[in-house]
Amino acid sequence: MTSRKKETALEDRGADGARLFSPSAARNRDPIRDVFLKYLPKTGAALEIGSGTGEHAVHIAAAAPRLRWFASDPDGAARASIAAHMAASGLENIDGPHAVDVCEKDWDALLAGPFDAVVSINMIHIAPFAAAEGLFAGAARLLRRGGRLLLYGPFAQGGVHSAPSNEAFDASLKSRDPRWGVRDLEHDIAPLAQEHAFRREAVVEMPANNFTVVFAKQ
Ligand SMILES: C[S@@+](CC[C@H](N)C(=O)[O-])C[C@H]1O[C@@H](n2cnc3c(N)ncnc32)[C@H](O)[C@@H]1O
């Protein structure tokens, strides 16, 4: 396995052929899967935005065999990695990878909804805020009523970071790209939820000062 660095990955990833391996995915995939499974339906269709290496896609899809998992990423190397992980997994309930960029207008028109869930792990803080806006707008159009939008990552709450390490992370993100940054659940995300008729259902504390945030489409 060789090591390669990608700007948006923010960490050294391993590689085996096209398959990329993210150290943070290896650390966090079990708790993410376990919490997501509580909020995902057992059957139906879930769309993942920004699947990255594809490790979370195969890990969750393996544990939810009756759920159809649609993996996506705008990055070609990420899609090659997702495809290679899908092939290695032998799973038949993963679709894609789809080339979805939530900053593009009407990105949801690429996909045939409705979906029962839309999920995005570690994406909206490593992208311009337009990605969060596009994610909520497209998810609102794609989700059936009562469908859920699940977000995972670091979040501030009420203007306060959850840990000094997240404040430092926020500064480091902004130094790489001033449009990036840890989002605030009240100041940044709540207005999007309100605009697109999502009700916040749960904020689940995760290891390493991260959160899973669950919204339901009304
Ligand atoms: C830090 S990686 C996280 C990957 C994976 N979800 C994980 O947690 O291991 C962020 C991913 O979001 C994708 N991304 C960035 N901007 C995006 C956008 N506008 N629409 C969809 N995905 C985007 C990147 O290509 C990248 O694969």
The ligand as a Gaussian input file, in Angstrom:
#p B3LYP/6-31G(d) Opt

LIG

0 1
 C      -13.102000      15.089000       3.397000
 S      -13.779000      14.198000       2.105000
 C      -14.861000      13.079000       2.981000
 C      -15.069000      11.790000       2.255000
 C      -15.917000      10.754000       2.986000
 N      -17.278000      11.205000       3.118000
 C      -15.326000      10.454000       4.346000
 O      -15.819000      10.955000       5.359000
 O      -14.343000       9.719000       4.398000
 C      -14.943000      15.330000       1.366000
 C      -15.551000      14.783000       0.083000
 O      -16.577000      15.698000      -0.342000
 C      -16.490000      15.827000      -1.747000
 N      -17.057000      17.131000      -2.114000
 C      -16.463000      18.350000      -2.035000
 N      -17.250000      19.292000      -2.565000
 C      -18.387000      18.664000      -2.950000
 C      -19.579000      19.106000      -3.576000
 N      -19.746000      20.390000      -3.924000
 N      -20.546000      18.194000      -3.864000
 C      -20.380000      16.897000      -3.517000
 N      -19.260000      16.418000      -2.929000
 C      -18.274000      17.290000      -2.661000
 C      -14.998000      15.726000      -2.055000
 O      -14.762000      15.361000      -3.415000
 C      -14.548000      14.677000      -1.055000
 O      -14.573000      13.375000      -1.602000

